[in-house]
């Protein structure tokens, strides 16, 4: 690939997509499992995947936001980051004269 900046943005966007899908999956499994979600191995797997995002969101947000709301905030932060990276990718494609990015 001759455009490393476009490659880096694509990798970052893919990582954000994984985090978004893991947050959605964790929420769905949590709703379906109810109080027994801590014993569900799929829920635990999603917790491992989303742990860096949740930690960053807790560090980034003020302490007035309750811990139970942090996953929702993390989801919306990742969603807007995904949108921003899509825009950056489009701008890089236009700057480099690429079509069909």
Buried (B, 14 or more C-beta within 10 A) or exposed (E): EEBEEBEEBBEBBEBBEEBBBBBEBBBEBBEEBEEEBEEBEBBBBBBEBBEEBBEBBBEEBEEEBEEEEBBEBBBEBBBEBBEBBEEBBEEBBEEEEEEEE
